[in-house]
Amino acid sequence: MAPVWLQALCGGIGTLCFALMLVPQVVLNTRRRSTEGLSWGLVVPWHVAGILFVGVTLAHTQPSWFSALSMFMQVFCCGICEVQMYFFHRVEKGCRRRLLMTAAYTVLTVLSCLACAACYLFFITTGDQLDFILGELVPSILIGLGFFPEFHEFVSSMSIEGYSFGVTFFDVVGSAGNTALYFMREEEPWSERVSEASPFLTIIFMHLILLILAAWVVCHASGKPLKAPSSAPTSEESEASTEVDTAQSTPTVEV
């Protein structure tokens, strides 16, 4: 069994990183007054996956409080991004928009808490097999699917503008801390540890693909050959040249 201080350290790092995970993206959105580069297909699946995972984690006989809190931080931050994505495109900036967004943050957070509580009440009545399918497998799939709109955004625009890689840093470090926390449970078989940590392992794997794709996009964009300046005269230059030639060819008459 790993020392308690080491478990607390890994869990604390994981929770802190998840709390900070979407902060760079939220700050970037706020500064640009835009959520360009961020997709509903990324944020909503992460939001739903976090709610399911929080519910099943708290329903375990030995709940991992750090992991549950980490995922709830993801749920909360996803709610902030969803509110920004909705209001930045529909309401003009000003006091009214700030009030509406604050109210929406509050309502969405309350609804997310109620959804987590409902999932917890559901999972305490289910068996291990259903817990694995709905609480671990489905969140892992949703998290993985959430990356594909971002992959498409990079490839279709051939640009990584609008995405904050601070999200990737905090997400990977936080997931590594939570994964280590599960792997320290020596009393559990390895298969159970891997299944419980599967959402965090999925996050690490998909971010690795995201970084590789981003590097390819940057290299491809920087490697595009520049167009050589055309040596053909423009229409204005041709007209000016014609006028000069006409003037030179016209004889002058002396009186």
RODO-670878 format. One record per residue (C-alpha): x, y, z. Coordinates in nm, 2 decimals, decimal comma. Example, Ala and Ser with C-alpha at 12.3 -4.5 7.8 and 13.67 -1.06 7.14 Angstrom:
<nodes>
X = 1,23&Y = -0,45&Z = 0,78
X = 1,37&Y = -0,11&Z = 0,71
</nodes>
This chain:
<nodes>
X = 0,00&Y = 0,00&Z = 0,00
X = 0,14&Y = 0,34&Z = -0,10
X = 0,20&Y = 0,59&Z = 0,18
X = -0,10&Y = 0,82&Z = 0,26
X = 0,11&Y = 1,13&Z = 0,19
X = 0,19&Y = 1,01&Z = -0,16
X = -0,18&Y = 0,93&Z = -0,23
X = -0,27&Y = 1,28&Z = -0,10
X = -0,01&Y = 1,44&Z = -0,31
X = -0,12&Y = 1,27&Z = -0,64
X = -0,48&Y = 1,33&Z = -0,56
X = -0,42&Y = 1,69&Z = -0,47
X = -0,22&Y = 1,75&Z = -0,79
X = -0,49&Y = 1,59&Z = -0,99
X = -0,77&Y = 1,79&Z = -0,84
X = -0,58&Y = 2,12&Z = -0,86
X = -0,49&Y = 2,06&Z = -1,23
X = -0,85&Y = 1,98&Z = -1,31
X = -0,97&Y = 2,29&Z = -1,13
X = -0,73&Y = 2,49&Z = -1,35
X = -0,78&Y = 2,28&Z = -1,66
X = -1,02&Y = 2,50&Z = -1,86
X = -0,92&Y = 2,83&Z = -1,69
X = -0,67&Y = 2,91&Z = -1,98
X = -0,95&Y = 2,85&Z = -2,23
X = -1,20&Y = 3,05&Z = -2,03
X = -0,95&Y = 3,34&Z = -2,00
X = -0,87&Y = 3,32&Z = -2,37
X = -1,24&Y = 3,32&Z = -2,46
X = -1,30&Y = 3,62&Z = -2,24
X = -1,01&Y = 3,82&Z = -2,37
X = -1,11&Y = 3,75&Z = -2,74
X = -1,48&Y = 3,78&Z = -2,67
X = -1,51&Y = 3,47&Z = -2,88
X = -1,52&Y = 3,10&Z = -2,85
X = -1,38&Y = 3,04&Z = -3,20
X = -1,18&Y = 2,72&Z = -3,21
X = -1,39&Y = 2,56&Z = -2,93
X = -1,67&Y = 2,32&Z = -3,03
X = -2,00&Y = 2,21&Z = -2,87
X = -1,90&Y = 1,86&Z = -2,97
X = -1,60&Y = 1,88&Z = -2,74
X = -1,75&Y = 2,05&Z = -2,43
X = -2,09&Y = 1,88&Z = -2,40
X = -1,96&Y = 1,52&Z = -2,41
X = -1,70&Y = 1,61&Z = -2,15
X = -1,98&Y = 1,77&Z = -1,93
X = -2,19&Y = 1,45&Z = -1,95
X = -1,90&Y = 1,22&Z = -1,90
X = -1,79&Y = 1,41&Z = -1,59
X = -2,14&Y = 1,39&Z = -1,43
X = -2,16&Y = 1,01&Z = -1,49
X = -1,81&Y = 0,96&Z = -1,35
X = -1,88&Y = 1,16&Z = -1,04
X = -2,19&Y = 0,96&Z = -0,97
X = -2,03&Y = 0,62&Z = -1,01
X = -1,71&Y = 0,72&Z = -0,82
X = -1,91&Y = 0,84&Z = -0,51
X = -2,12&Y = 0,52&Z = -0,52
X = -1,82&Y = 0,29&Z = -0,49
X = -1,76&Y = 0,11&Z = -0,17
X = -1,42&Y = 0,28&Z = -0,15
X = -1,48&Y = 0,61&Z = -0,33
X = -1,19&Y = 0,82&Z = -0,46
X = -1,28&Y = 1,16&Z = -0,34
X = -1,00&Y = 1,33&Z = -0,52
X = -1,10&Y = 1,18&Z = -0,85
X = -1,47&Y = 1,27&Z = -0,80
X = -1,37&Y = 1,62&Z = -0,71
X = -1,14&Y = 1,64&Z = -1,02
X = -1,42&Y = 1,54&Z = -1,25
X = -1,66&Y = 1,78&Z = -1,08
X = -1,41&Y = 2,06&Z = -1,16
X = -1,43&Y = 1,95&Z = -1,52
X = -1,81&Y = 1,96&Z = -1,50
X = -1,81&Y = 2,31&Z = -1,36
X = -1,56&Y = 2,45&Z = -1,61
X = -1,74&Y = 2,29&Z = -1,90
X = -2,05&Y = 2,47&Z = -1,78
X = -1,87&Y = 2,80&Z = -1,80
X = -1,75&Y = 2,73&Z = -2,15
X = -2,10&Y = 2,64&Z = -2,26
X = -2,24&Y = 2,96&Z = -2,13
X = -1,97&Y = 3,16&Z = -2,31
X = -2,03&Y = 2,97&Z = -2,63
X = -2,40&Y = 3,05&Z = -2,62
X = -2,40&Y = 3,42&Z = -2,51
X = -2,09&Y = 3,55&Z = -2,69
X = -2,27&Y = 3,48&Z = -3,02
X = -2,62&Y = 3,59&Z = -2,93
X = -2,61&Y = 3,89&Z = -2,69
X = -2,42&Y = 4,21&Z = -2,74
X = -2,15&Y = 4,28&Z = -2,48
X = -2,24&Y = 4,50&Z = -2,19
X = -2,39&Y = 4,49&Z = -1,84
X = -2,69&Y = 4,29&Z = -1,96
X = -2,48&Y = 4,01&Z = -2,11
X = -2,27&Y = 3,99&Z = -1,79
X = -2,58&Y = 3,96&Z = -1,57
X = -2,73&Y = 3,69&Z = -1,80
X = -2,41&Y = 3,49&Z = -1,81
X = -2,37&Y = 3,51&Z = -1,43
X = -2,73&Y = 3,38&Z = -1,39
X = -2,67&Y = 3,11&Z = -1,65
X = -2,35&Y = 3,00&Z = -1,47
X = -2,54&Y = 2,96&Z = -1,14
X = -2,83&Y = 2,77&Z = -1,29
X = -2,61&Y = 2,54&Z = -1,49
X = -2,40&Y = 2,46&Z = -1,18
X = -2,70&Y = 2,38&Z = -0,97
X = -2,84&Y = 2,16&Z = -1,24
X = -2,50&Y = 1,98&Z = -1,27
X = -2,49&Y = 1,92&Z = -0,90
X = -2,85&Y = 1,78&Z = -0,91
X = -2,75&Y = 1,55&Z = -1,20
X = -2,44&Y = 1,42&Z = -1,01
X = -2,66&Y = 1,35&Z = -0,71
X = -2,92&Y = 1,17&Z = -0,93
X = -2,64&Y = 0,96&Z = -1,09
X = -2,51&Y = 0,87&Z = -0,74
X = -2,85&Y = 0,76&Z = -0,62
X = -2,88&Y = 0,55&Z = -0,94
X = -2,54&Y = 0,38&Z = -0,92
X = -2,58&Y = 0,28&Z = -0,55
X = -2,87&Y = 0,06&Z = -0,67
X = -2,69&Y = -0,10&Z = -0,96
X = -2,44&Y = -0,39&Z = -1,00
X = -2,08&Y = -0,38&Z = -1,08
X = -2,13&Y = -0,46&Z = -1,45
X = -2,37&Y = -0,17&Z = -1,50
X = -2,14&Y = 0,05&Z = -1,30
X = -1,86&Y = -0,03&Z = -1,54
X = -2,06&Y = 0,02&Z = -1,85
X = -2,24&Y = 0,35&Z = -1,76
X = -2,00&Y = 0,49&Z = -1,51
X = -1,66&Y = 0,41&Z = -1,67
X = -1,69&Y = 0,28&Z = -2,02
X = -1,95&Y = 0,54&Z = -2,14
X = -1,76&Y = 0,84&Z = -1,99
X = -1,44&Y = 0,71&Z = -2,16
X = -1,61&Y = 0,69&Z = -2,49
X = -1,77&Y = 1,04&Z = -2,45
X = -1,44&Y = 1,19&Z = -2,36
X = -1,27&Y = 1,03&Z = -2,66
X = -1,55&Y = 1,14&Z = -2,90
X = -1,52&Y = 1,49&Z = -2,76
X = -1,18&Y = 1,53&Z = -2,91
X = -1,28&Y = 1,46&Z = -3,27
X = -1,45&Y = 1,79&Z = -3,33
X = -1,12&Y = 1,96&Z = -3,22
X = -0,93&Y = 1,73&Z = -3,46
X = -1,17&Y = 1,83&Z = -3,74
X = -1,13&Y = 2,20&Z = -3,65
X = -0,75&Y = 2,18&Z = -3,67
X = -0,75&Y = 1,99&Z = -4,01
X = -1,03&Y = 2,18&Z = -4,18
X = -0,89&Y = 2,53&Z = -4,09
X = -0,53&Y = 2,42&Z = -4,09
X = -0,49&Y = 2,64&Z = -3,79
X = -0,46&Y = 2,59&Z = -3,41
X = -0,58&Y = 2,94&Z = -3,33
X = -0,85&Y = 2,96&Z = -3,06
X = -0,74&Y = 2,65&Z = -2,87
X = -0,54&Y = 2,70&Z = -2,55
X = -0,28&Y = 2,43&Z = -2,49
X = -0,28&Y = 2,52&Z = -2,13
X = -0,59&Y = 2,30&Z = -2,13
X = -0,38&Y = 2,01&Z = -2,25
X = -0,11&Y = 2,07&Z = -1,99
X = -0,34&Y = 2,08&Z = -1,69
X = -0,56&Y = 1,80&Z = -1,83
X = -0,27&Y = 1,56&Z = -1,88
X = -0,10&Y = 1,63&Z = -1,55
X = -0,42&Y = 1,61&Z = -1,36
X = -0,52&Y = 1,28&Z = -1,53
X = -0,17&Y = 1,14&Z = -1,46
X = -0,22&Y = 1,22&Z = -1,09
X = -0,56&Y = 1,06&Z = -1,07
X = -0,44&Y = 0,75&Z = -1,26
X = -0,15&Y = 0,71&Z = -1,02
X = -0,40&Y = 0,73&Z = -0,74
X = -0,59&Y = 0,43&Z = -0,87
X = -0,28&Y = 0,23&Z = -0,95
X = -0,17&Y = 0,26&Z = -0,59
X = -0,46&Y = 0,05&Z = -0,48
X = -0,26&Y = -0,27&Z = -0,43
X = -0,56&Y = -0,46&Z = -0,28
X = -0,75&Y = -0,44&Z = -0,62
X = -0,67&Y = -0,64&Z = -0,93
X = -0,50&Y = -0,46&Z = -1,21
X = -0,80&Y = -0,50&Z = -1,44
X = -1,02&Y = -0,32&Z = -1,19
X = -0,77&Y = -0,04&Z = -1,14
X = -0,74&Y = 0,01&Z = -1,52
X = -1,12&Y = 0,02&Z = -1,56
X = -1,16&Y = 0,27&Z = -1,29
X = -0,89&Y = 0,49&Z = -1,43
X = -1,01&Y = 0,45&Z = -1,79
X = -1,15&Y = 0,80&Z = -1,83
X = -0,82&Y = 0,95&Z = -1,72
X = -0,62&Y = 0,72&Z = -1,94
X = -0,84&Y = 0,81&Z = -2,24
X = -0,77&Y = 1,18&Z = -2,17
X = -0,40&Y = 1,13&Z = -2,17
X = -0,41&Y = 0,92&Z = -2,50
X = -0,63&Y = 1,16&Z = -2,68
X = -0,43&Y = 1,46&Z = -2,58
X = -0,12&Y = 1,29&Z = -2,72
X = -0,30&Y = 1,25&Z = -3,06
X = -0,41&Y = 1,62&Z = -3,03
X = -0,05&Y = 1,73&Z = -2,98
X = 0,08&Y = 1,52&Z = -3,27
X = -0,20&Y = 1,66&Z = -3,50
X = -0,13&Y = 2,02&Z = -3,39
X = 0,24&Y = 1,98&Z = -3,46
X = 0,15&Y = 1,84&Z = -3,81
X = -0,08&Y = 2,14&Z = -3,88
X = 0,19&Y = 2,39&Z = -3,77
X = 0,46&Y = 2,23&Z = -3,98
X = 0,23&Y = 2,20&Z = -4,28
X = 0,13&Y = 2,56&Z = -4,25
X = 0,48&Y = 2,69&Z = -4,21
X = 0,61&Y = 2,47&Z = -4,50
X = 0,37&Y = 2,61&Z = -4,76
X = 0,57&Y = 2,77&Z = -5,05
X = 0,52&Y = 3,14&Z = -5,09
X = 0,39&Y = 3,26&Z = -5,42
X = 0,65&Y = 3,43&Z = -5,64
X = 0,57&Y = 3,78&Z = -5,74
X = 0,42&Y = 3,79&Z = -6,09
X = 0,64&Y = 3,95&Z = -6,37
X = 0,33&Y = 4,02&Z = -6,59
X = 0,23&Y = 4,38&Z = -6,59
X = -0,10&Y = 4,48&Z = -6,43
X = -0,38&Y = 4,63&Z = -6,63
X = -0,30&Y = 4,98&Z = -6,49
X = 0,06&Y = 4,94&Z = -6,59
X = -0,04&Y = 4,83&Z = -6,94
X = -0,27&Y = 5,12&Z = -6,98
X = 0,00&Y = 5,37&Z = -6,87
X = 0,25&Y = 5,21&Z = -7,10
X = 0,01&Y = 5,24&Z = -7,39
X = -0,05&Y = 5,61&Z = -7,32
X = 0,33&Y = 5,68&Z = -7,31
X = 0,38&Y = 5,49&Z = -7,64
X = 0,10&Y = 5,68&Z = -7,81
X = 0,24&Y = 6,01&Z = -7,69
X = 0,58&Y = 5,93&Z = -7,82
X = 0,45&Y = 5,82&Z = -8,15
X = 0,24&Y = 6,13&Z = -8,21
X = 0,43&Y = 6,39&Z = -8,41
X = 0,45&Y = 6,74&Z = -8,27
X = 0,36&Y = 7,03&Z = -8,50
X = 0,56&Y = 7,36&Z = -8,47
X = 0,38&Y = 7,68&Z = -8,56
</nodes>
